[in-house]
Amino acid sequence: MSVVKINVLTVPAEQREVLEKRFAARASAVEGSDGFEEFELLRPVEGTDQYLVYTRWRDEQSFQAWLKGPMRAAHQGGGEGGERPKPAATGSTLWSFEVVQHVGPKSA
């Protein structure tokens, strides 16, 4: 059964562009991971400063393996002088779900 992980990131308005550019720059870091199924970065449009980072995985073990390997490496990136850049988000919360029902588009 697939699992969904949603990372809720609180991002001040002045950091939105920074966050989106960072995600775009490392989009391929998750694509090749074993068990990875889907990714979406959702930008808030009104009433909140929280972005949602949606990922879907074959199972919990696949997600945990990505956390301990590729994700950790992606977040180690160095900025100027080899220092890690300041986070764009001021807070984060991870939500976890099991997919119990899924409906895709109808085939023609």
RONULUM-850369 format. One record per residue (C-alpha): residue in three letters; residue number from 1; chain; x, y, z. Coordinates in nm, 2 decimals. Each point is the difference from the previous one (the first is absolute). Layout:
N
ALA|NUM|A|X|Y|Z
...
//
This chain:
108
MET|1|A|0.00|0.00|0.00
SER|2|A|0.14|0.34|-0.10
VAL|3|A|0.08|0.27|0.26
VAL|4|A|-0.03|0.37|-0.03
LYS|5|A|0.23|0.24|0.18
ILE|6|A|-0.09|0.37|0.01
ASN|7|A|0.25|0.24|0.14
VAL|8|A|-0.17|0.32|0.11
LEU|9|A|0.25|0.28|-0.03
THR|10|A|-0.06|0.35|0.14
VAL|11|A|0.16|0.24|-0.24
PRO|12|A|0.01|0.38|0.04
ALA|13|A|-0.10|0.19|-0.31
GLU|14|A|0.35|0.13|-0.06
GLN|15|A|0.13|-0.36|-0.01
ARG|16|A|-0.25|-0.15|-0.24
GLU|17|A|0.21|0.04|-0.31
VAL|18|A|0.31|-0.14|0.18
LEU|19|A|-0.19|-0.31|0.10
GLU|20|A|-0.14|-0.06|-0.34
LYS|21|A|0.34|0.04|-0.17
ARG|22|A|0.16|-0.24|0.25
PHE|23|A|-0.26|-0.26|-0.07
ALA|24|A|0.03|0.04|-0.38
ALA|25|A|0.38|-0.03|0.02
ARG|26|A|-0.02|-0.34|0.18
ALA|27|A|-0.31|-0.14|-0.16
SER|28|A|0.20|-0.30|-0.13
ALA|29|A|0.12|-0.09|0.35
VAL|30|A|-0.32|-0.19|0.07
GLU|31|A|-0.10|-0.13|-0.34
GLY|32|A|0.24|-0.29|-0.02
SER|33|A|-0.06|-0.13|0.36
ASP|34|A|-0.13|-0.35|0.04
GLY|35|A|-0.37|0.00|0.08
PHE|36|A|-0.06|0.36|-0.09
GLU|37|A|-0.33|0.05|-0.18
GLU|38|A|-0.09|0.37|-0.01
PHE|39|A|0.10|0.36|0.11
GLU|40|A|-0.18|0.33|0.00
LEU|41|A|0.10|0.34|0.15
LEU|42|A|-0.32|0.19|0.08
ARG|43|A|0.02|0.38|0.04
PRO|44|A|-0.26|0.17|0.22
VAL|45|A|-0.23|0.24|-0.18
GLU|46|A|-0.19|0.16|0.28
GLY|47|A|-0.03|0.01|0.38
THR|48|A|0.31|-0.19|0.09
ASP|49|A|0.38|0.01|-0.02
GLN|50|A|0.03|-0.38|-0.01
TYR|51|A|0.13|-0.19|-0.30
LEU|52|A|-0.08|-0.37|-0.03
VAL|53|A|0.26|-0.24|-0.12
TYR|54|A|-0.19|-0.31|-0.12
THR|55|A|0.19|-0.33|-0.06
ARG|56|A|-0.14|-0.34|-0.06
TRP|57|A|0.19|-0.32|0.07
ARG|58|A|-0.05|-0.37|-0.07
ASP|59|A|0.04|-0.07|0.38
GLU|60|A|0.13|0.15|0.32
GLN|61|A|0.34|-0.19|-0.04
SER|62|A|0.06|0.18|-0.33
PHE|63|A|-0.07|0.34|0.16
GLN|64|A|0.23|-0.08|0.29
ALA|65|A|0.28|-0.11|-0.23
TRP|66|A|-0.03|0.33|-0.19
LEU|67|A|0.01|0.20|0.32
LYS|68|A|0.32|-0.17|0.11
GLY|69|A|0.18|0.02|-0.33
PRO|70|A|-0.10|0.23|-0.30
MET|71|A|-0.20|0.25|0.21
ARG|72|A|0.27|0.05|0.25
ALA|73|A|0.26|0.05|-0.28
ALA|74|A|-0.23|0.25|-0.18
HIS|75|A|-0.04|0.21|0.32
GLN|76|A|0.38|0.01|0.06
GLY|77|A|0.06|0.23|-0.30
GLY|78|A|0.25|0.27|0.06
GLY|79|A|-0.05|0.37|-0.06
GLU|80|A|0.26|0.26|-0.04
GLY|81|A|0.33|-0.10|0.17
GLY|82|A|-0.13|-0.35|0.04
GLU|83|A|-0.25|0.10|0.27
ARG|84|A|-0.35|-0.14|0.00
PRO|85|A|-0.25|0.27|-0.12
LYS|86|A|-0.25|0.14|0.25
PRO|87|A|-0.33|-0.19|-0.01
ALA|88|A|-0.28|0.17|-0.20
ALA|89|A|-0.27|-0.15|0.24
THR|90|A|-0.04|0.11|0.36
GLY|91|A|-0.17|-0.32|0.10
SER|92|A|-0.11|-0.34|-0.12
THR|93|A|-0.24|-0.28|0.09
LEU|94|A|-0.01|-0.34|-0.16
TRP|95|A|-0.34|-0.16|-0.06
SER|96|A|-0.02|-0.38|-0.08
PHE|97|A|-0.28|-0.18|-0.17
GLU|98|A|-0.08|-0.34|-0.15
VAL|99|A|-0.18|0.00|-0.34
VAL|100|A|-0.32|-0.19|0.05
GLN|101|A|-0.17|0.11|-0.32
HIS|102|A|0.13|0.15|-0.32
VAL|103|A|-0.19|0.12|-0.31
GLY|104|A|0.18|0.10|-0.32
PRO|105|A|-0.14|0.15|-0.32
LYS|106|A|-0.23|-0.22|-0.21
SER|107|A|0.16|-0.16|-0.31
ALA|108|A|-0.15|0.11|-0.33
//
